[in-house]
Structure formats: structure tokens, C-alpha cells
């Protein structure tokens, strides 16, 4: 559809953004926002604006982040900033989340145990016992369906919660998961999909098309539409195709960071977070 009148064109774009424009259930501007962080954050300052640290995330909340997901560990190593980030987000009244980067080099069930054990330790040390924390498994691009299966099983056994699954936009992962057995696919499908699509030049024009490429999910829960790559400095990358024209930076923040949109309303967002969070004890 071609709209030549500038005012009418602006109204069409606004309507597309508010209804999702084929990208999600809700437009980017209105979609609930989440930031994810790790020991690599905050990255270097690149412009004027607001800053944050692992002990002060108030600027993230002021810029619209409703939830914060901190990396808890990677392989056999723990993330030294996770506890600080969770404490800081809790002080701001943000929803708390964590992820564990599951590497092929270590047993996935062992990594799940380390994840849960560390959350228990952080909760006891930081006064977060009884708080609900979103659980996420982030998988190495070399991971197999069996690796996801083992991690999911151990997390659910320890917590009673099905974790969210985060996957990079990886040909290797898509090939592996597309070839999974029906039992493996059915198990993995029980977990919501958090996708990474922060480049519009990958051949995938919508998150839904990427989700379908795995042969497991028909839809997605969280979309990381803005990421950061390292090329001697932190380089923000952001999806800007069609009506989802995301900004390079998150609001008025002075440095790049990874930010995400939830696929649904605010009420859906809170229900999702509740269902996939563990009350740490």
C-alpha cells in the first residue's frame, strides 16, 4: 500500500505500530520493555544522556524498563554482577529476572543446578528470599535438543517452573532443533521462546517468521530487538524493518544496551512473568 499524503502516511504508520503491524500482538512503542544485562554492562559511554551501573538502575526504569534480566552464570563460571543488578532492580520495584548461559562444554543439568543454587545464595545474602525471579536458559549455538531437554528437566525438577528459552539467531541451532524428535520438540515447546532478531538483514523480516523456522514454536514471547556487538567498541544493533523501527539507544541512555519487547499487553506481561518465575527459597 502506498500512501502519498504525509499526514495520512503518518497516521497509517501510527496505526501499524499500535496494532503490531504483523510483528506482534502490540506495537513496539506500547509493548512492555525489558532490559537484559551481564558483567559486560554497563558498556562505554557513547553520547550525552542518562547512565546506570550494577548498583543503580533507576535510569533504566525511568526510560520505561519494567523488568530486568541479569545473567547468573556462563558454563562453569558465575557472573559477579548478578547479585548487584538484582538488588538494584528490586529497589526500583522492577520485575526481577535471570538467565544462565548454557555452554556445550559442561553438563546442562549441572549448569541448571549451579543456576538454582546461586539464586538461592543471592536471595539469602541480599534479602530476596520469597521474591519471584524469572528463569531463562540461554543456549550455546552448539547446543543439541538433548541439551535443552536436560536443562529444562532439571530446572523444573528443582523449582516447579518451566524456564523461558533464549536462542541466538543461529543456523546451527535452527538445524539442530528442526531435527529434534517429536518428544523433544513437545517438551521444548512448553517453554516460551525469547528470540534475538536485532538485524534486518538476516532474511527474517518478522519475529514470527524466525520462530517458525525452528519447527517448534508458532509464536514468540520476548523479542530482543536491540543488541550490542563488539568491534573494538560496543556497537548498538537494532531492528528497523517495516513498522518496527526501533531506536539505536534505549530512551535517553548514554550507552548501548540490550533491550527487548514483550509480545502482548501489560496484563499479559505480568501473567507471563508470574508463570515463569520461581519464588526463591
C-alpha positions, 0 to 999 in steps of 0.5 A: 500500500502506498500512501502519498499524503504525509499526514495520512502516511503518518497516521497509517504508520501510527496505526501499524505500530499500535496494532503490531503491524504483523510483528506482534500482538502490540506495537513496539512503542506500547509493548512492555520493555525489558532490559537484559544485562551481564558483567559486560554492562554497563558498556562505554559511554557513547553520547550525552544522556542518562547512565546506570551501573550494577548498583543503580538502575533507576535510569533504566526504569525511568526510560520505561524498563519494567523488568530486568534480566541479569545473567547468573552464570556462563558454563562453569563460571558465575557472573559477579554482577548478578547479585548487584543488578538484582538488588538494584532492580528490586529497589526500583520495584522492577520485575526481577529476572535471570538467565544462565548461559548454557555452554556445550562444554559442561553438563546442562543439568549441572549448569541448571543446578549451579543456576538454582543454587546461586539464586538461592545464595543471592536471595539469602545474602541480599534479602530476596528470599520469597521474591519471584525471579524469572528463569531463562536458559540461554543456549550455546549455538552448539547446543543439541535438543538433548541439551535443552531437554536436560536443562529444562528437566532439571530446572523444573525438577528443582523449582516447579517452573518451566524456564523461558528459552533464549536462542541466538539467531543461529543456523546451527541451532535452527538445524539442530532443533528442526531435527529434534524428535517429536518428544523433544520438540513437545517438551521444548515447546512448553517453554516460551521462546525469547528470540534475538532478531536485532538485524534486518538483514538476516532474511527474517523480516518478522519475529514470527517468521524466525520462530517458525523456522525452528519447527517448534514454536508458532509464536514468540514471547520476548523479542530482543530487538536491540543488541550490542556487538563488539568491534573494538567498541560496543556497537548498538544493533537494532531492528528497523524493518517495516513498522518496527523501527526501533531506536539505536539507544534505549530512551535517553541512555548514554550507552548501548544496551540490550533491550527487548519487547514483550509480545502482548499487553501489560496484563499479559506481561505480568501473567507471563512473568508470574508463570515463569518465575520461581519464588526463591527459597 
